[in-house]
Amino acid sequence: MTALRATVGHMPMCARPAVVACVATVVVLAVGCSSDDGANHADGGIAASTETTAGAEESGTTGSPSPARVEAYEVPAGSHPHDVAVAEDGTVWYTAQRSGELGRLTPASGEVDEITLGEGSRPHGVILGPDGTPWITDGGLNAIVRVDPVSSAVQTFPLPTDDDVNLNTAVFDGNGTLWFTGQSGIYGRLDTDRGEVEVFDAPRGQGPYGIAATPDGDVYFASLAGSYLASVDATTGEATVIEPPTADQGTRRVWADSQGRLWTSQWNAGHVAVYDPATGRWQEWRLPGESPQPYAVYVDDRDRVWLSDFGANALVAFDPASEEFTSYPLPSDPGEVRQIHGRPGEVWGAESAADQLVVVRNDS
C-alpha cells in the first residue's frame, strides 16, 4: 500500500413539481436467498421469484406496499444531476455533473439555485458533513470541494497527484475524517481540520466506487471493476478485501443499516447483497425482472433497502424481513438514477438522463 499526501455564483430558477406515478409492484421471493457461511464461497443458487401487481384484487402476496407517491422536480436543462444529499430540513443538494455546479432544491417552493464550482468542474458525489455542509467529489477538478451552505463560498482541496483518479463518492468516518474513492484505482482521506489529503492504491487496481460508514464509524468501499467489498483501517489506511459469494458480481455501491450490516448493489449479477461484519456471513437476492441492473443502494430509517434498477427503469424497495421487493417506476424513460438518499418518509434520487430529481414519499 502506497500513499500520497497534499495539504491546502448562483443561478436562481423555478422547478415544477408534478405527481407522476403512484403504482407499485410487489415481488415475492418464492424461497430463501443464497447465503455464505463466512468462508466467502457460495453454497446455493439465487431464489426464483414471482411477480404480482399490488392491489386489493390480488392474492398470493404476504403483504401490500405502504401508500406512497412519486414526484418529480425539474432542474436546469443540461445539468445531468448525478448524486443527491437530503438535509434534515428537507433541502435537496445535487451535483450538476455536466454544468460543473452544485444544485440546491427547496421542495416546498420548487426553487432551484446552482453554485458554480470552478472551471473544468465535473462533480460526481455530494454528501453532507456532520454540520450539514455539502462536500463534493469533483473528478474534473481532481479535488474534494466544500461549499458553505450560507455564503455559497467554495473551498477546494486538491489531490496530491496530477493523475485523473476519476473521483466518485465520499463519506465521513466516526472521527470526522472524510474518505473517498476514485475509479482509476485509489481511495483516500481528507483531514478537514488540517486540510491534508492522502491517497492510497486500491487492491486490484481500477474499480473503487461506492463508500459507506457504519453507525460505529467504520468505513467500507465497493469496487465495481474489482468485484469486492473492502474494509478500511482508519489508522493505517489499509484496505482489506471481502469477497462476495458470487464471482464477478460488479459490486457498485454500499450502504450500512442500523445494525452495521453492509448492503451492496451488484451491477453485473443483478443482486442486492448484505454482509454482516459480526458473523462474516453474506446473503444475496436477485432483483425481479428479466435483466435487473441495480446501480444505487440506500438504507432508510426503517432499515428498508432501496435500489435503482436500470433494467426495470425503477426505484425498488426491499424489505429484509419479508424478502419482498416493491417497484416504483420512474417518471422518465430512461431515468437512470445513479444514487439515492433520503430522510424519514422521503427517498430521493436524480434522473440523470432526464434532468429531474425524483422522490418517493411515504406518509405512513
N, C-alpha and C positions, 0 to 999 in steps of 0.2 A: 504494500500500500504506500503510495507516494502522495504528498500533499504540497499544494502551492498556497501562498498567503499574500494578501494585499490589504493595506489599511487605507482610509479615505483622503393656460388661458381658458377660459370657459366658453362653451357654445350652447346657450340655452335653446331648448325647443320642447314642444309638447308631444307626448305619445298618446295613442288612442287605445285604451283598454277595451277588450272585447271578450265576452264569454263565447268560447268557440266549441267546447265539447263537454259532455258530461256522461259519456258512455264508457263503461268499464267492462273488461272481460276477465272472468275468473278462470284460472287454470289449476286443476287439482292434480297433484302428483299421485300416480297410481300406487307406487310403493316408495320405500325409503330411498335416501340418497346414497351415492357412493361415499366411501369413507376410507380413512387411512389410520393405521394403528399407532402412528408416531414414528414408524420406521421409514417414512417417506416413500411408500410404494402403494399402488392402487390394489384394492382387494375385491373390486367388483365393478360392474358397469353402471352407467348412469340410468336412473329410473325413467321409465316411459311416462308419458303424460297424456291427459285428455283435456279437451277444451270445452267450456260451456260459456254461454253469454249470461252475464248477471241479470237477474230479473225474477219477479215473483213467480213467473210461469215455468221457470227452470227447476230442475231437480238434479240430484247427484252431486251437489257441492256440499262441503262441510261448513259453509258459511257464506254470507254475502258481503260485498265490499261496503265500507262506510260511505255515506253520501259525500260526494266530492265534486268539484267543478274545476275545469281547466280554463285559464285565462291567458291571453297573450297581450304583450305590450310592445309596440314598435319602438325601435331605436333608429338613429340616423342611418340612411342608406349607405352601404359600403363599410359599415362598422365591422362586420364579421365578428360578432360577440363570441368569445371563446369560453371563459370561465366566469362564474358569479360568486359573490360573497354577500350573505344577507346579515345585516346588522340587527341588534336587538330591537331597535326602534322601527324596523321594517324597511329601512333604506336598502336598496339592492345595488351593489357595486359590480361592475363587469369590465372585462378587458375588451377593448375595441381593437382587435389584432391588426386589421388592415389599415386603420387610420392612425394607429400609434397613440391611442388615447385611453384614459381610464374613464369609464362612464359611471354615472350615478342616476338611478331611477328612484323617484319618490312615488310609490304606487298610488297613494291616496289622491294625488293630483294628476298623475301621469307625466309630470315634468321630468325631463331628462337634460342633464348637462354633461359635457365631456371635457376632460382636462388633458391637455397636450403633455406628453411625457418627454419629448425631445426628438430631434432629428434622427431618423433611422429606427425609431422605436417600433417593435413588434411584440407587444405584451402577450403573454400566454396565460399565466395563472395569476389570481388575486386571492389573498386571504386577509383576514382581519387579525391584528395583533391583540395582545391582552387588553390594551386600552381602546380598542376599536379602530385603530388606524389601519388603512389599507396598505398592504405590501404586495409588490408585483414582481414576478419573474419575467424579465424582459429579454427575449432572445435577440432582438435587434440591437439593443444597447449592450448586450452581454453583461448585464448588471442586475442587481436587486434594487428595486426602486420603492421609496417610501413617499406617500402622498399625505400631506396634512389635511384632514377632513374639514377643517375650518377655513384655513387660508388658501388651500389648494397648492401650497408650496411643494415642489418636487425635489427630493433628495436622492441622489444616485450613489450606489455602492458597487463600483466596477469589480469584475472578477480579476484575479491575478494572472490572467492569461489572455493573449490576443486570439486564441483559437475560438472558433464558433462552437460553443458547447451545446447549443440548442436547449436553452433553459426551459424548464417545464413547470414544476409545481413546488410549493413551499409549505412548511408547517413549523409551528413553534413547539419546542420540547418543554418539559416541566421546569426547566431553569431559565426560560425566556430566550434561548438561543434559536435563531431561525435556521432551519435545514432546508435544502433544496436539491432538485435533481436536474440533470442535463442529459438528453437522449444520446448525445455523442459518446457517452461512457463515463460520466462523472456524477458525483454527488458532493455536497459541500455544506458549509455552515457560515453564518454571519453572526458575529458578536455585536449586537446592536448598540451596546454601550461604548465599545472601543472602535467600532467601525471596521473591524478586521474580518476579512473574508478568507476562508480556507477552501480548497478544492481537493478532492480525493479521487483516485482512479477507482472505478466500479469493477466488481468481479465480472469477468466475461466480456468486458468492453461495452459496446453500444447497448442502449435499452432503458436506463433508468427513467421512469415516467411519474406515476403517482407516488405520493408520500403521505404518511399519516402519523399521528401520535396517539397513544392510548391514554385513558384517563390518568394513569400514573406518570405520563410524560415520556414514555419510551417511544422511540422513533423506528418506523419501518418504511421501506420503499419497495415499489414494484418495478420489475424490469420487463418491458414488453418484448424486446428482442432477445433478452436472456431467458425469458420464461421462468422467473423465480420471484420469490418474496425475500427480502433481506432485513435483518435487524441491525441496528447501528449502535455501537458503543459510544455513548455521549462523551466519554472521557478521551478515548484514543481516536475516535472517528472510524474505527474498523467496522467493516460490514461483513456479516455472516449470512451466507446463502441458506435459505429454507426452501426445499424442493416440494412443489405441489405434487399430488399423486399422478396427474395427467401430464405426459410429456408434451413439450412444445405448445403449451396451452395459451401463451401470449398474455401473461398477467399484466394488465394495463394500469388499473388504478386500485387504490386500497383505502379503507376507512375502518376505524375502530368503533366497536359498540360499547355500551356502558360496562360490560364485563371485561373489557380489554381484549376481546377476540378481534381478529383482523379479517374483514370481509374484502374480497377481491373480485374484480371483473376479469374474466378470461376471454379475451377478444377472439383468439383463434378457435378455442374449444366450444364457445357458446355457453359457458358455465358461469354461475356465481359460486364462489367458494369461500369457506371460512377456515381460519387457522386459529387454534387455541394455544397460546404460548404456555399455559399452565400444564397442559397434557401432551403437547406436541402432536395433537390429532387434527387431521383435515377432514372436511366434508365438502362435497360438491353437488350441485343441482344443475341440470340443463334447463335453460330458459325455454318457454314454449315456442312453437313455430318451427318452420322447416329449416331456416337458416339464421338462427339468432346470432347477433354480434353485440354483446354487452360492452359498452365503452366506459361510461362513468359509473361509479358506485358511491352511495351515500347512506349513512345510517341515521335515522331521525331520532327524536327524543323518546319515542316509544320502542326503539330498537327494531323498527321495521327497516328493511333493506331496500333501497331504491336503485334502479339501474336505468341507463338509457340504452335502448336496443336499436341499433342502426338497421338490423334486419327487419324488424317489425315497425320501424319508424314510430316508436312509442316510448313513454316512460313506464317502467314496470316496477311495481311494489311486490316485495317478497316477505311473507310472514314466516319467520323461522319456526314458530310454534305449530302452525297448521300445515306448513310446507305448501302454501298456496301462493300463486302469482296473480296479481291484478294488473291489467294493462290499461294504460291511458293513452290513446292515440294522439299524436302531436297534431296541432292545427295546420302545419305546413308539411308538404311532401316534396322533397325531403326536408326534415327539420334539422337533423344532425346535432343533437345535444351532446356536448363533449365533457360537461362537468355538471355536477348537481350539488346544491347546498340548500339550507333552509333554516327555519325556526319553527317552534311549535305551531302546528296547524297549516304550515306552508312548506312546499317543496318547490324550489326554483331551478330552472335550467336556462341555457341560452341556445336558441335555434341559430346556429352559426351559418346555416345555409339560407336563412330567411330574414336576417336582421330583426329578430324578435327575441324577447325574453318571455318565458312561459312559467306559469305557476299552477300547481295542483293545490287547491285549498280544501281542507277537510275541517269542518267546524265541529265535528263530534268529539 
